[in-house]
Amino acid sequence: MAPRTRRGLLAALALAVATTAACSSEPKAPAEQREDRVRARIEETFSRSQATCIMDVLDEPTIRALDRSGALTADGEAMRIYTNAVVACTA
C-alpha cells in the first residue's frame, strides 16, 4: 500500500473513531451541568484548587442559587454557605 493511501486510511479511521466517541457519550444530567456552570464562574475568580475546595463545600441548594443568580441575598443561607466556603478555602 502506498504511503499516501495509508495516511488517508489512517486519517479516515481517526475521524471515524472521534465521531463515534462523540456520539456515544451521554449528555450530562441537569445537576452536573449546573455544577459545571458554577465551577466555571468560580474559576474565573479563584485558582483551580481553591475553586475545587469551594465546590466541595457547597451543597446542592447553594449551587442551584449560585447558578440562578449573579447576586445572592446578603442575609440568605446560600450567601452564608458560599462565604464560609470562600473563607475556608482561601485562608
N, C-alpha and C positions, 0 to 999 in steps of 0.2 A: 504494500500500500504506500502510496506517495506521501511524503511528509505533509504536504498541503491538505490532502484528503484526510489524513489522520487528525490534523489540527481542527479541521472543520467538524469532524465527528465528535471530537472531544468537546468542542465548544457547544455543539448541539446537545450533547449529553449533560454538560454542566447546566445549560439553560433548562433542560427538562427536569433535572433534579431540583433546581432552585424553584421552579414553578410549582412542582408537586409539593415541596416543603411549605411554600407559602399558602397553598390552597388547603392543606391538611391541618393547619393549626386552627384550633377552635378560638372563637372570639372570647375576649375576657369578660368575666362577669361584671355587672354594674359596680359592685363594691371595689373590685380590682381597678376598674377604670377610674373611679373616684379617687382611690388611693394614689394612682399614678399622677392624676392632675394635681392633687395636693402636694405630693412629693416634689413635683416639678416646680411648683411655686415656692416651696420652702428651699429647694436647692438654688433658687435664684438669689437668696439672701444668705444662706448658710453653707458651710462646706458640706461635702457629701457625707462625711462621718457624723457631723452634727445633725444633718437632715435625717440620717438613718436613726440616730438616737431619738430625735424628736418624734419621728413616725412610730418608733417602738413604744413610746409613752402614750401617744394619743389613742383614745378609744374611738369606736365607730361613730357615735353621735357627734363627737368633736370633729372628726374628719368630714362628716357629712355637712356640718355647719361651716367649716372652712371651705368646702367645695361650693356651697351655695352663695357665700358672701365674701366680699373682699374686706369687710369690716365687721368684726364680731361685736356684739353688745358688750359694752365696757364692764357691766356688772353680771354678765351671764356666766353660766357654768363652763361653756366652751372656752371662753376667754381665760377663765381661771386655770383650766387644764392646759391650754396652749401656753400660757405664760409660765406655769410651773415647769412644763417640758423644756421650754427655751432656756430658762434659768438653769435647770439641772444639766442640760446638755451643752451649755456654752460656758459654764463656770470653770 
